[in-house]
Amino acid sequence: MDPTCSQDLRGRQRGGTLQWKALLAAAALAACHAHGGTDAYERAAAAPRGSDARAAQRLVREEGAVLIDVRSAVEYWLGHVEGAHHIPFWRIARRLDEVRALTGDDFSAPIVLYCLSGHRAAWAKRVLEAAGYMQVTNAGGILAWRRAEKERRPAP
């Protein structure tokens, strides 16, 4: 039996943890749209203070900052910023070796973090700063990132 699966009362295997998380995430997104549509979604994604998507995009574009998506695997799978590396915020402390590899072992290399609203990115930023990284930027949420991308592009 697959260790990530469990059995129901009849002895059949049920989906593993990842499948249940995907189902719950899809249900949460559907509920969000059912109870207020994208306005409610965007209100939930309001960035915390200290996050700036435009400045973060400049860091990635002009200074080659490492871009890290700290959302869940399901959120990342549903859509992410091109070139972003995926390290969920709750695992960032355990995956510092991966961050170190991404930055080329340079603790002064710029790092840009984003999630849905900026709150998980703020938490991950504190972890990276405590680990000694000196240039960690919270880009806020992916919606703010996409909005800033649209503003940067000239209208057709």
Residue, then its C-alpha position, 0 to 999 in steps of 0.5 A: m500500500d502507498p504510505t501516502c494513502s489510507q484505506d476506507l472502511r471497505g479496504r479501498q485506497r483513497g487519494g493521498t495527502l496532496q490530492w486532498k490538499a488540491l481538492l480543498a484548494a479548488a473548493a476554497l477558490a470556488a467558494c471565494h468566487a461564489h461569495g463575492g467574485t474577484d473583488a473578494y479575492e483581491r481584497a483577501a490578497a491585499a498586500p501588507r505594508g512594506s511590499d512593492a511589486r514594481a520595485a521587486q520586478r525591477l530587482v528581478r529584471e535588472e539585478g537578477a534577483v532570485l524569485i521565490d514563490v512561497r505559496s502551496a504546491v497547488e497554488y504554484w501549480l495553478g499559476h506562478v510567475e515565470g522563472a519563480h522557484h517554488i519553496p513553500f513558506w512553511r518549509i523555507a527554514r528547512r530548505l535553506d541549502e536550496v536558497r543558498a544554492l539559488t543565490g550562489d552562496d552569496f548572502s548579499a544576493p537579492i531575493v524576492l518573495y511572493c505569495l497570494s497576499g504578501h503575508r506568507a512572504a513576510w514570514a519567509k522574509r523574516v526567516l531568511e533575514a534571520a539566516g543572514y540574507m541581507q537583501v530580501t524583498n517581499a513583493g506582496g501578492i501574485l495579483a499585485w505582481r500581475r497588475a504591475e506587469k500590465e501597468r509596465r507594458p505599453a497599451p496596444 
